[in-house]
Amino acid sequence: MVSKLKDKLNKYGRPLLGCTIKPKLGLSAKNYGRAVYECLRGGLDFTKDDENVNSQPFYALERPFLILCRSYL
């Protein structure tokens, strides 16, 4: 599994580096997107949402997803 991920990311010869964005709750979609963007610009290979992989009344998953997609372009 890790080798497939390294192939997909084109990262070899070192461990993959990632982090979990904190706090779990309380960040706006814009601030969450900014945190992810800064992590990736700083050299991390991936970030992970802290188990909130569903929409909730106070945190609709669609908005941060769209912000993150735009940051990759």
PyMOL Python script that loads the backbone (N, CA, C, O; Angstrom):
from pymol import cmd

cmd.read_pdbstr("""\
ATOM      1  N   MET A   1       0.810  -1.187   0.000  1.00  0.00           N
ATOM      2  CA  MET A   1       0.000   0.000   0.000  1.00  0.00           C
ATOM      3  C   MET A   1       0.861   1.261   0.000  1.00  0.00           C
ATOM      4  O   MET A   1       0.590   2.191  -0.760  1.00  0.00           O
ATOM      5  N   VAL A   2       1.890   1.304   0.839  1.00  0.00           N
ATOM      6  CA  VAL A   2       2.749   2.485   0.897  1.00  0.00           C
ATOM      7  C   VAL A   2       3.484   2.673  -0.421  1.00  0.00           C
ATOM      8  O   VAL A   2       3.648   3.801  -0.886  1.00  0.00           O
ATOM      9  N   SER A   3       3.928   1.576  -1.027  1.00  0.00           N
ATOM     10  CA  SER A   3       4.645   1.712  -2.297  1.00  0.00           C
ATOM     11  C   SER A   3       3.730   2.270  -3.384  1.00  0.00           C
ATOM     12  O   SER A   3       4.178   3.051  -4.224  1.00  0.00           O
ATOM     13  N   LYS A   4       2.468   1.883  -3.379  1.00  0.00           N
ATOM     14  CA  LYS A   4       1.521   2.435  -4.362  1.00  0.00           C
ATOM     15  C   LYS A   4       1.307   3.925  -4.125  1.00  0.00           C
ATOM     16  O   LYS A   4       1.208   4.703  -5.074  1.00  0.00           O
ATOM     17  N   LEU A   5       1.235   4.318  -2.860  1.00  0.00           N
ATOM     18  CA  LEU A   5       1.068   5.730  -2.535  1.00  0.00           C
ATOM     19  C   LEU A   5       2.298   6.528  -2.948  1.00  0.00           C
ATOM     20  O   LEU A   5       2.175   7.632  -3.479  1.00  0.00           O
ATOM     21  N   LYS A   6       3.483   5.975  -2.707  1.00  0.00           N
ATOM     22  CA  LYS A   6       4.710   6.657  -3.120  1.00  0.00           C
ATOM     23  C   LYS A   6       4.770   6.784  -4.641  1.00  0.00           C
ATOM     24  O   LYS A   6       5.219   7.804  -5.164  1.00  0.00           O
ATOM     25  N   ASP A   7       4.318   5.750  -5.349  1.00  0.00           N
ATOM     26  CA  ASP A   7       4.256   5.832  -6.808  1.00  0.00           C
ATOM     27  C   ASP A   7       3.316   6.952  -7.244  1.00  0.00           C
ATOM     28  O   ASP A   7       3.644   7.744  -8.128  1.00  0.00           O
ATOM     29  N   LYS A   8       2.154   7.006  -6.618  1.00  0.00           N
ATOM     30  CA  LYS A   8       1.158   8.011  -6.989  1.00  0.00           C
ATOM     31  C   LYS A   8       1.662   9.426  -6.702  1.00  0.00           C
ATOM     32  O   LYS A   8       1.418  10.344  -7.486  1.00  0.00           O
ATOM     33  N   LEU A   9       2.362   9.602  -5.585  1.00  0.00           N
ATOM     34  CA  LEU A   9       2.881  10.915  -5.212  1.00  0.00           C
ATOM     35  C   LEU A   9       4.249  11.208  -5.819  1.00  0.00           C
ATOM     36  O   LEU A   9       4.738  12.335  -5.735  1.00  0.00           O
ATOM     37  N   ASN A  10       4.868  10.197  -6.430  1.00  0.00           N
ATOM     38  CA  ASN A  10       6.204  10.327  -7.008  1.00  0.00           C
ATOM     39  C   ASN A  10       7.222  10.750  -5.940  1.00  0.00           C
ATOM     40  O   ASN A  10       8.044  11.640  -6.162  1.00  0.00           O
ATOM     41  N   LYS A  11       7.147  10.094  -4.781  1.00  0.00           N
ATOM     42  CA  LYS A  11       8.047  10.376  -3.655  1.00  0.00           C
ATOM     43  C   LYS A  11       8.791   9.098  -3.301  1.00  0.00           C
ATOM     44  O   LYS A  11       8.178   8.099  -2.922  1.00  0.00           O
ATOM     45  N   TYR A  12      10.108   9.130  -3.425  1.00  0.00           N
ATOM     46  CA  TYR A  12      10.917   7.943  -3.163  1.00  0.00           C
ATOM     47  C   TYR A  12      12.117   8.317  -2.302  1.00  0.00           C
ATOM     48  O   TYR A  12      12.511   9.481  -2.241  1.00  0.00           O
ATOM     49  N   GLY A  13      12.693   7.318  -1.637  1.00  0.00           N
ATOM     50  CA  GLY A  13      13.934   7.507  -0.904  1.00  0.00           C
ATOM     51  C   GLY A  13      13.792   8.186   0.447  1.00  0.00           C
ATOM     52  O   GLY A  13      14.790   8.552   1.068  1.00  0.00           O
ATOM     53  N   ARG A  14      12.569   8.355   0.902  1.00  0.00           N
ATOM     54  CA  ARG A  14      12.345   8.965   2.209  1.00  0.00           C
ATOM     55  C   ARG A  14      10.949   8.599   2.691  1.00  0.00           C
ATOM     56  O   ARG A  14      10.101   8.201   1.892  1.00  0.00           O
ATOM     57  N   PRO A  15      10.705   8.728   3.979  1.00  0.00           N
ATOM     58  CA  PRO A  15       9.348   8.463   4.461  1.00  0.00           C
ATOM     59  C   PRO A  15       8.393   9.561   4.000  1.00  0.00           C
ATOM     60  O   PRO A  15       8.798  10.704   3.789  1.00  0.00           O
ATOM     61  N   LEU A  16       7.139   9.204   3.851  1.00  0.00           N
ATOM     62  CA  LEU A  16       6.121  10.210   3.570  1.00  0.00           C
ATOM     63  C   LEU A  16       5.838  10.985   4.852  1.00  0.00           C
ATOM     64  O   LEU A  16       5.796  10.409   5.939  1.00  0.00           O
ATOM     65  N   LEU A  17       5.647  12.277   4.719  1.00  0.00           N
ATOM     66  CA  LEU A  17       5.403  13.137   5.877  1.00  0.00           C
ATOM     67  C   LEU A  17       3.997  13.707   5.806  1.00  0.00           C
ATOM     68  O   LEU A  17       3.573  14.217   4.769  1.00  0.00           O
ATOM     69  N   GLY A  18       3.283  13.619   6.908  1.00  0.00           N
ATOM     70  CA  GLY A  18       1.927  14.147   6.945  1.00  0.00           C
ATOM     71  C   GLY A  18       1.566  14.627   8.329  1.00  0.00           C
ATOM     72  O   GLY A  18       2.336  14.470   9.276  1.00  0.00           O
ATOM     73  N   CYS A  19       0.390  15.213   8.440  1.00  0.00           N
ATOM     74  CA  CYS A  19      -0.085  15.677   9.741  1.00  0.00           C
ATOM     75  C   CYS A  19      -1.606  15.653   9.774  1.00  0.00           C
ATOM     76  O   CYS A  19      -2.270  15.557   8.742  1.00  0.00           O
ATOM     77  N   THR A  20      -2.130  15.743  10.969  1.00  0.00           N
ATOM     78  CA  THR A  20      -3.561  15.880  11.190  1.00  0.00           C
ATOM     79  C   THR A  20      -3.827  17.335  11.541  1.00  0.00           C
ATOM     80  O   THR A  20      -3.181  17.890  12.430  1.00  0.00           O
ATOM     81  N   ILE A  21      -4.767  17.948  10.851  1.00  0.00           N
ATOM     82  CA  ILE A  21      -5.095  19.345  11.108  1.00  0.00           C
ATOM     83  C   ILE A  21      -5.874  19.442  12.419  1.00  0.00           C
ATOM     84  O   ILE A  21      -6.877  18.754  12.606  1.00  0.00           O
ATOM     85  N   LYS A  22      -5.412  20.291  13.310  1.00  0.00           N
ATOM     86  CA  LYS A  22      -6.071  20.538  14.591  1.00  0.00           C
ATOM     87  C   LYS A  22      -6.418  22.017  14.670  1.00  0.00           C
ATOM     88  O   LYS A  22      -5.698  22.808  14.061  1.00  0.00           O
ATOM     89  N   PRO A  23      -7.427  22.443  15.344  1.00  0.00           N
ATOM     90  CA  PRO A  23      -8.340  21.658  16.165  1.00  0.00           C
ATOM     91  C   PRO A  23      -9.328  20.894  15.303  1.00  0.00           C
ATOM     92  O   PRO A  23      -9.574  21.241  14.148  1.00  0.00           O
ATOM     93  N   LYS A  24      -9.879  19.862  15.883  1.00  0.00           N
ATOM     94  CA  LYS A  24     -10.832  19.031  15.150  1.00  0.00           C
ATOM     95  C   LYS A  24     -12.063  19.845  14.774  1.00  0.00           C
ATOM     96  O   LYS A  24     -12.580  19.710  13.666  1.00  0.00           O
ATOM     97  N   LEU A  25     -12.521  20.665  15.660  1.00  0.00           N
ATOM     98  CA  LEU A  25     -13.700  21.495  15.423  1.00  0.00           C
ATOM     99  C   LEU A  25     -13.342  22.955  15.653  1.00  0.00           C
ATOM    100  O   LEU A  25     -12.428  23.262  16.419  1.00  0.00           O
ATOM    101  N   GLY A  26     -14.047  23.838  15.004  1.00  0.00           N
ATOM    102  CA  GLY A  26     -13.865  25.258  15.257  1.00  0.00           C
ATOM    103  C   GLY A  26     -13.207  26.026  14.133  1.00  0.00           C
ATOM    104  O   GLY A  26     -13.301  27.253  14.108  1.00  0.00           O
ATOM    105  N   LEU A  27     -12.550  25.368  13.208  1.00  0.00           N
ATOM    106  CA  LEU A  27     -11.968  26.069  12.073  1.00  0.00           C
ATOM    107  C   LEU A  27     -13.037  26.267  11.007  1.00  0.00           C
ATOM    108  O   LEU A  27     -13.808  25.353  10.711  1.00  0.00           O
ATOM    109  N   SER A  28     -13.077  27.457  10.436  1.00  0.00           N
ATOM    110  CA  SER A  28     -13.971  27.667   9.297  1.00  0.00           C
ATOM    111  C   SER A  28     -13.410  26.894   8.108  1.00  0.00           C
ATOM    112  O   SER A  28     -12.253  26.474   8.124  1.00  0.00           O
ATOM    113  N   ALA A  29     -14.222  26.713   7.093  1.00  0.00           N
ATOM    114  CA  ALA A  29     -13.752  26.013   5.892  1.00  0.00           C
ATOM    115  C   ALA A  29     -12.560  26.743   5.288  1.00  0.00           C
ATOM    116  O   ALA A  29     -11.604  26.113   4.836  1.00  0.00           O
ATOM    117  N   LYS A  30     -12.615  28.065   5.281  1.00  0.00           N
ATOM    118  CA  LYS A  30     -11.516  28.853   4.714  1.00  0.00           C
ATOM    119  C   LYS A  30     -10.233  28.668   5.526  1.00  0.00           C
ATOM    120  O   LYS A  30      -9.160  28.487   4.951  1.00  0.00           O
ATOM    121  N   ASN A  31     -10.335  28.712   6.848  1.00  0.00           N
ATOM    122  CA  ASN A  31      -9.146  28.532   7.687  1.00  0.00           C
ATOM    123  C   ASN A  31      -8.611  27.109   7.618  1.00  0.00           C
ATOM    124  O   ASN A  31      -7.400  26.895   7.673  1.00  0.00           O
ATOM    125  N   TYR A  32      -9.504  26.141   7.498  1.00  0.00           N
ATOM    126  CA  TYR A  32      -9.065  24.757   7.337  1.00  0.00           C
ATOM    127  C   TYR A  32      -8.297  24.609   6.022  1.00  0.00           C
ATOM    128  O   TYR A  32      -7.221  24.012   5.988  1.00  0.00           O
ATOM    129  N   GLY A  33      -8.854  25.154   4.950  1.00  0.00           N
ATOM    130  CA  GLY A  33      -8.176  25.105   3.652  1.00  0.00           C
ATOM    131  C   GLY A  33      -6.823  25.783   3.695  1.00  0.00           C
ATOM    132  O   GLY A  33      -5.861  25.301   3.097  1.00  0.00           O
ATOM    133  N   ARG A  34      -6.747  26.902   4.400  1.00  0.00           N
ATOM    134  CA  ARG A  34      -5.479  27.624   4.523  1.00  0.00           C
ATOM    135  C   ARG A  34      -4.447  26.792   5.280  1.00  0.00           C
ATOM    136  O   ARG A  34      -3.273  26.761   4.910  1.00  0.00           O
ATOM    137  N   ALA A  35      -4.890  26.119   6.343  1.00  0.00           N
ATOM    138  CA  ALA A  35      -3.977  25.271   7.119  1.00  0.00           C
ATOM    139  C   ALA A  35      -3.433  24.138   6.260  1.00  0.00           C
ATOM    140  O   ALA A  35      -2.239  23.842   6.307  1.00  0.00           O
ATOM    141  N   VAL A  36      -4.300  23.503   5.477  1.00  0.00           N
ATOM    142  CA  VAL A  36      -3.862  22.422   4.590  1.00  0.00           C
ATOM    143  C   VAL A  36      -2.886  22.961   3.549  1.00  0.00           C
ATOM    144  O   VAL A  36      -1.839  22.362   3.305  1.00  0.00           O
ATOM    145  N   TYR A  37      -3.228  24.079   2.943  1.00  0.00           N
ATOM    146  CA  TYR A  37      -2.367  24.691   1.930  1.00  0.00           C
ATOM    147  C   TYR A  37      -0.978  24.981   2.501  1.00  0.00           C
ATOM    148  O   TYR A  37       0.030  24.659   1.872  1.00  0.00           O
ATOM    149  N   GLU A  38      -0.924  25.580   3.677  1.00  0.00           N
ATOM    150  CA  GLU A  38       0.365  25.912   4.296  1.00  0.00           C
ATOM    151  C   GLU A  38       1.177  24.657   4.614  1.00  0.00           C
ATOM    152  O   GLU A  38       2.397  24.652   4.452  1.00  0.00           O
ATOM    153  N   CYS A  39       0.517  23.607   5.058  1.00  0.00           N
ATOM    154  CA  CYS A  39       1.222  22.345   5.341  1.00  0.00           C
ATOM    155  C   CYS A  39       1.845  21.774   4.070  1.00  0.00           C
ATOM    156  O   CYS A  39       3.002  21.354   4.074  1.00  0.00           O
ATOM    157  N   LEU A  40       1.079  21.760   2.993  1.00  0.00           N
ATOM    158  CA  LEU A  40       1.579  21.195   1.740  1.00  0.00           C
ATOM    159  C   LEU A  40       2.669  22.075   1.137  1.00  0.00           C
ATOM    160  O   LEU A  40       3.656  21.562   0.610  1.00  0.00           O
ATOM    161  N   ARG A  41       2.502  23.395   1.208  1.00  0.00           N
ATOM    162  CA  ARG A  41       3.542  24.301   0.717  1.00  0.00           C
ATOM    163  C   ARG A  41       4.826  24.163   1.535  1.00  0.00           C
ATOM    164  O   ARG A  41       5.926  24.369   1.022  1.00  0.00           O
ATOM    165  N   GLY A  42       4.672  23.814   2.804  1.00  0.00           N
ATOM    166  CA  GLY A  42       5.830  23.662   3.683  1.00  0.00           C
ATOM    167  C   GLY A  42       6.575  22.353   3.507  1.00  0.00           C
ATOM    168  O   GLY A  42       7.620  22.147   4.124  1.00  0.00           O
ATOM    169  N   GLY A  43       6.049  21.459   2.666  1.00  0.00           N
ATOM    170  CA  GLY A  43       6.778  20.235   2.368  1.00  0.00           C
ATOM    171  C   GLY A  43       6.127  18.938   2.793  1.00  0.00           C
ATOM    172  O   GLY A  43       6.659  17.866   2.504  1.00  0.00           O
ATOM    173  N   LEU A  44       4.990  18.999   3.471  1.00  0.00           N
ATOM    174  CA  LEU A  44       4.314  17.745   3.819  1.00  0.00           C
ATOM    175  C   LEU A  44       3.744  17.100   2.562  1.00  0.00           C
ATOM    176  O   LEU A  44       3.411  17.783   1.593  1.00  0.00           O
ATOM    177  N   ASP A  45       3.638  15.795   2.593  1.00  0.00           N
ATOM    178  CA  ASP A  45       3.105  15.062   1.451  1.00  0.00           C
ATOM    179  C   ASP A  45       1.589  14.926   1.503  1.00  0.00           C
ATOM    180  O   ASP A  45       0.939  14.804   0.465  1.00  0.00           O
ATOM    181  N   PHE A  46       1.026  14.947   2.698  1.00  0.00           N
ATOM    182  CA  PHE A  46      -0.427  14.814   2.841  1.00  0.00           C
ATOM    183  C   PHE A  46      -0.864  15.396   4.176  1.00  0.00           C
ATOM    184  O   PHE A  46      -0.062  15.573   5.092  1.00  0.00           O
ATOM    185  N   THR A  47      -2.147  15.685   4.262  1.00  0.00           N
ATOM    186  CA  THR A  47      -2.760  16.053   5.538  1.00  0.00           C
ATOM    187  C   THR A  47      -3.961  15.148   5.739  1.00  0.00           C
ATOM    188  O   THR A  47      -4.435  14.498   4.807  1.00  0.00           O
ATOM    189  N   LYS A  48      -4.442  15.120   6.964  1.00  0.00           N
ATOM    190  CA  LYS A  48      -5.559  14.244   7.299  1.00  0.00           C
ATOM    191  C   LYS A  48      -6.555  15.033   8.128  1.00  0.00           C
ATOM    192  O   LYS A  48      -6.184  15.720   9.079  1.00  0.00           O
ATOM    193  N   ASP A  49      -7.817  14.928   7.760  1.00  0.00           N
ATOM    194  CA  ASP A  49      -8.863  15.516   8.585  1.00  0.00           C
ATOM    195  C   ASP A  49      -9.002  14.646   9.824  1.00  0.00           C
ATOM    196  O   ASP A  49      -8.845  13.428   9.742  1.00  0.00           O
ATOM    197  N   ASP A  50      -9.289  15.241  10.949  1.00  0.00           N
ATOM    198  CA  ASP A  50      -9.326  14.506  12.213  1.00  0.00           C
ATOM    199  C   ASP A  50     -10.650  13.771  12.397  1.00  0.00           C
ATOM    200  O   ASP A  50     -11.436  14.106  13.282  1.00  0.00           O
ATOM    201  N   GLU A  51     -10.887  12.776  11.562  1.00  0.00           N
ATOM    202  CA  GLU A  51     -12.038  11.870  11.645  1.00  0.00           C
ATOM    203  C   GLU A  51     -13.379  12.503  11.311  1.00  0.00           C
ATOM    204  O   GLU A  51     -14.400  11.823  11.417  1.00  0.00           O
ATOM    205  N   ASN A  52     -13.428  13.761  10.917  1.00  0.00           N
ATOM    206  CA  ASN A  52     -14.690  14.383  10.517  1.00  0.00           C
ATOM    207  C   ASN A  52     -14.904  14.188   9.027  1.00  0.00           C
ATOM    208  O   ASN A  52     -14.847  15.156   8.267  1.00  0.00           O
ATOM    209  N   VAL A  53     -15.141  12.996   8.604  1.00  0.00           N
ATOM    210  CA  VAL A  53     -15.315  12.722   7.184  1.00  0.00           C
ATOM    211  C   VAL A  53     -16.809  12.568   6.892  1.00  0.00           C
ATOM    212  O   VAL A  53     -17.242  11.606   6.258  1.00  0.00           O
ATOM    213  N   ASN A  54     -17.565  13.525   7.366  1.00  0.00           N
ATOM    214  CA  ASN A  54     -18.989  13.579   7.072  1.00  0.00           C
ATOM    215  C   ASN A  54     -19.459  15.012   7.271  1.00  0.00           C
ATOM    216  O   ASN A  54     -18.802  15.801   7.950  1.00  0.00           O
ATOM    217  N   SER A  55     -20.583  15.338   6.682  1.00  0.00           N
ATOM    218  CA  SER A  55     -21.140  16.671   6.857  1.00  0.00           C
ATOM    219  C   SER A  55     -21.916  16.734   8.159  1.00  0.00           C
ATOM    220  O   SER A  55     -22.639  15.804   8.517  1.00  0.00           O
ATOM    221  N   GLN A  56     -21.755  17.831   8.852  1.00  0.00           N
ATOM    222  CA  GLN A  56     -22.488  18.081  10.079  1.00  0.00           C
ATOM    223  C   GLN A  56     -23.129  19.457   9.948  1.00  0.00           C
ATOM    224  O   GLN A  56     -22.650  20.283   9.170  1.00  0.00           O
ATOM    225  N   PRO A  57     -24.197  19.721  10.689  1.00  0.00           N
ATOM    226  CA  PRO A  57     -24.887  21.010  10.533  1.00  0.00           C
ATOM    227  C   PRO A  57     -23.957  22.217  10.667  1.00  0.00           C
ATOM    228  O   PRO A  57     -24.163  23.227   9.995  1.00  0.00           O
ATOM    229  N   PHE A  58     -22.953  22.127  11.511  1.00  0.00           N
ATOM    230  CA  PHE A  58     -22.047  23.253  11.729  1.00  0.00           C
ATOM    231  C   PHE A  58     -20.796  23.177  10.859  1.00  0.00           C
ATOM    232  O   PHE A  58     -19.958  24.077  10.912  1.00  0.00           O
ATOM    233  N   TYR A  59     -20.655  22.119  10.059  1.00  0.00           N
ATOM    234  CA  TYR A  59     -19.444  21.945   9.249  1.00  0.00           C
ATOM    235  C   TYR A  59     -19.785  21.113   8.021  1.00  0.00           C
ATOM    236  O   TYR A  59     -19.603  19.895   8.015  1.00  0.00           O
ATOM    237  N   ALA A  60     -20.277  21.772   6.991  1.00  0.00           N
ATOM    238  CA  ALA A  60     -20.624  21.068   5.757  1.00  0.00           C
ATOM    239  C   ALA A  60     -19.341  20.666   5.037  1.00  0.00           C
ATOM    240  O   ALA A  60     -18.489  21.514   4.772  1.00  0.00           O
ATOM    241  N   LEU A  61     -19.200  19.415   4.726  1.00  0.00           N
ATOM    242  CA  LEU A  61     -17.973  18.885   4.131  1.00  0.00           C
ATOM    243  C   LEU A  61     -17.703  19.453   2.740  1.00  0.00           C
ATOM    244  O   LEU A  61     -16.547  19.541   2.325  1.00  0.00           O
ATOM    245  N   GLU A  62     -18.741  19.834   2.023  1.00  0.00           N
ATOM    246  CA  GLU A  62     -18.568  20.297   0.646  1.00  0.00           C
ATOM    247  C   GLU A  62     -17.700  21.552   0.562  1.00  0.00           C
ATOM    248  O   GLU A  62     -16.834  21.640  -0.309  1.00  0.00           O
ATOM    249  N   ARG A  63     -17.914  22.508   1.437  1.00  0.00           N
ATOM    250  CA  ARG A  63     -17.173  23.774   1.343  1.00  0.00           C
ATOM    251  C   ARG A  63     -15.667  23.595   1.529  1.00  0.00           C
ATOM    252  O   ARG A  63     -14.912  24.058   0.673  1.00  0.00           O
ATOM    253  N   PRO A  64     -15.184  22.951   2.594  1.00  0.00           N
ATOM    254  CA  PRO A  64     -13.727  22.780   2.684  1.00  0.00           C
ATOM    255  C   PRO A  64     -13.173  21.934   1.543  1.00  0.00           C
ATOM    256  O   PRO A  64     -12.047  22.158   1.099  1.00  0.00           O
ATOM    257  N   PHE A  65     -13.948  20.970   1.068  1.00  0.00           N
ATOM    258  CA  PHE A  65     -13.497  20.144  -0.053  1.00  0.00           C
ATOM    259  C   PHE A  65     -13.261  21.007  -1.289  1.00  0.00           C
ATOM    260  O   PHE A  65     -12.237  20.867  -1.958  1.00  0.00           O
ATOM    261  N   LEU A  66     -14.200  21.894  -1.593  1.00  0.00           N
ATOM    262  CA  LEU A  66     -14.048  22.759  -2.764  1.00  0.00           C
ATOM    263  C   LEU A  66     -12.883  23.726  -2.597  1.00  0.00           C
ATOM    264  O   LEU A  66     -12.156  23.988  -3.555  1.00  0.00           O
ATOM    265  N   ILE A  67     -12.700  24.255  -1.397  1.00  0.00           N
ATOM    266  CA  ILE A  67     -11.570  25.151  -1.144  1.00  0.00           C
ATOM    267  C   ILE A  67     -10.250  24.409  -1.333  1.00  0.00           C
ATOM    268  O   ILE A  67      -9.312  24.947  -1.920  1.00  0.00           O
ATOM    269  N   LEU A  68     -10.176  23.179  -0.838  1.00  0.00           N
ATOM    270  CA  LEU A  68      -8.952  22.389  -0.993  1.00  0.00           C
ATOM    271  C   LEU A  68      -8.684  22.067  -2.453  1.00  0.00           C
ATOM    272  O   LEU A  68      -7.538  22.118  -2.899  1.00  0.00           O
ATOM    273  N   CYS A  69      -9.728  21.736  -3.202  1.00  0.00           N
ATOM    274  CA  CYS A  69      -9.545  21.444  -4.631  1.00  0.00           C
ATOM    275  C   CYS A  69      -8.980  22.653  -5.352  1.00  0.00           C
ATOM    276  O   CYS A  69      -8.089  22.507  -6.189  1.00  0.00           O
ATOM    277  N   ARG A  70      -9.476  23.839  -5.049  1.00  0.00           N
ATOM    278  CA  ARG A  70      -8.974  25.057  -5.685  1.00  0.00           C
ATOM    279  C   ARG A  70      -7.519  25.318  -5.314  1.00  0.00           C
ATOM    280  O   ARG A  70      -6.759  25.837  -6.132  1.00  0.00           O
ATOM    281  N   SER A  71      -7.125  24.971  -4.102  1.00  0.00           N
ATOM    282  CA  SER A  71      -5.746  25.242  -3.685  1.00  0.00           C
ATOM    283  C   SER A  71      -4.747  24.346  -4.409  1.00  0.00           C
ATOM    284  O   SER A  71      -3.569  24.691  -4.504  1.00  0.00           O
ATOM    285  N   TYR A  72      -5.197  23.201  -4.922  1.00  0.00           N
ATOM    286  CA  TYR A  72      -4.304  22.301  -5.652  1.00  0.00           C
ATOM    287  C   TYR A  72      -4.106  22.739  -7.091  1.00  0.00           C
ATOM    288  O   TYR A  72      -3.162  22.286  -7.739  1.00  0.00           O
ATOM    289  N   LEU A  73      -4.957  23.599  -7.607  1.00  0.00           N
ATOM    290  CA  LEU A  73      -4.871  24.004  -9.017  1.00  0.00           C
ATOM    291  C   LEU A  73      -3.824  25.055  -9.249  1.00  0.00           C
ATOM    292  O   LEU A  73      -3.633  25.497 -10.383  1.00  0.00           O
TER     293      LEU A  73
END
""", "prot")
cmd.dss("prot")
cmd.show_as("cartoon", "prot")
cmd.util.cbc("prot")
cmd.orient("prot")
